[in-house]
Amino acid sequence: KSTTTGHLIYQCGGIDKRTIEKFEKEAAELGKGSFKYAWVLDKLKAERERGITIDIALWKFETPRYYVTVIDA
């Protein structure tokens, strides 16, 4: 769920490409390169190491037509 949600946030312009590239590099260093989008919402070290969501994450962004709030639990 976190990966799909993070990808949606990226595709809608809620996070920039440079940040995603940073997450991709950091995830690859831990052997979890495919988790780059999950890291948009999974901020805790334990979440990133274990590949699971532990804490609730909230992300807000705007599109040209909508104001969006995403909650990942």
C-alpha positions as CSV (number, residue, x, y, z in Angstrom):
1,K,0.0,0.0,0.0
2,S,2.8,2.4,0.9
3,T,4.5,1.8,-2.5
4,T,1.3,2.4,-4.5
5,T,0.4,5.5,-2.4
6,G,3.9,6.9,-2.7
7,H,3.9,6.4,-6.5
8,L,0.5,8.1,-6.7
9,I,1.8,11.1,-4.8
10,Y,4.8,11.3,-7.1
11,Q,2.7,11.0,-10.3
12,C,0.3,13.7,-9.1
13,G,3.3,16.1,-8.4
14,G,3.2,15.8,-4.6
15,I,6.9,15.1,-4.4
16,D,9.7,16.0,-6.8
17,K,11.9,13.7,-8.9
18,R,15.1,14.6,-7.1
19,T,13.6,13.3,-3.8
20,I,12.5,10.1,-5.4
21,E,16.0,9.6,-6.9
22,K,17.4,10.1,-3.4
23,F,15.1,7.5,-1.9
24,E,15.9,5.1,-4.7
25,K,19.7,5.5,-4.0
26,E,19.2,5.0,-0.2
27,A,16.9,2.1,-0.7
28,A,19.3,0.4,-3.1
29,E,22.1,0.8,-0.5
30,L,19.9,-1.3,1.9
31,G,19.1,-3.8,-0.9
32,K,15.5,-2.5,-1.2
33,G,15.6,-0.5,-4.4
34,S,12.0,-1.2,-5.3
35,F,10.9,0.5,-2.1
36,K,11.7,4.0,-3.3
37,Y,8.0,5.0,-3.5
38,A,7.2,3.5,-0.1
39,W,9.8,5.7,1.5
40,V,7.7,8.8,0.6
41,L,5.5,7.7,3.6
42,D,7.7,5.2,5.5
43,K,10.0,7.5,7.5
44,L,11.1,5.4,10.4
45,K,14.4,3.5,10.2
46,A,12.7,0.3,11.3
47,E,10.0,0.7,8.6
48,R,12.7,1.1,5.9
49,E,14.8,-1.8,7.2
50,R,11.9,-4.2,7.6
51,G,9.8,-3.1,4.6
52,I,6.6,-2.6,6.7
53,T,4.5,0.3,7.9
54,I,4.8,0.7,11.6
55,D,3.5,4.3,12.2
56,I,0.6,6.2,10.5
57,A,1.8,8.6,7.9
58,L,-0.1,11.7,6.6
59,W,0.8,13.4,3.3
60,K,-1.0,16.5,1.8
61,F,-0.6,17.9,-1.7
62,E,-2.5,19.8,-4.3
63,T,-3.3,19.0,-8.0
64,P,-4.6,21.7,-10.3
65,R,-8.2,20.6,-9.4
66,Y,-8.0,19.0,-6.0
67,Y,-6.5,19.3,-2.5
68,V,-5.5,15.7,-1.4
69,T,-4.8,14.2,2.0
70,V,-3.4,10.7,2.1
71,I,-3.2,8.6,5.2
72,D,-1.1,5.4,5.2
73,A,-1.6,3.0,8.1
